[in-house]
Amino acid sequence: MTKHAPYERTRRAAETARIKEIEAAWYASTPVEIARAFERDVAVARARGPLEPPPNQAPGTRPNPPAPGREPRPEKDDRHARGGRS
């Protein structure tokens, strides 16, 4: 776990408190029906959970060929795998 200096912890606590004040003021300034709709949308999004990551490529697409000079190396030849010469 990371240790933080006491002044950093107090600064973060003050930031968190200030953000909560700003959120409360924003929430109080919005009309009731918009605030309720926002709450419903947030509840639906939280119930859904995180989205699946998108696939790397669309199905059926060919991968791009390697850039010139970046081709993969050819496979090594195992002629001398036993240690003797042929």
Secondary structure, DSSP 8 states (H G I E B T S, - for coil): -----HHHHHHHHHHHHHHHHHHHHHHHHS-HHHHHHHHHHHHHHHHH-S-----SS-TT-------TT---------TTTTSS--
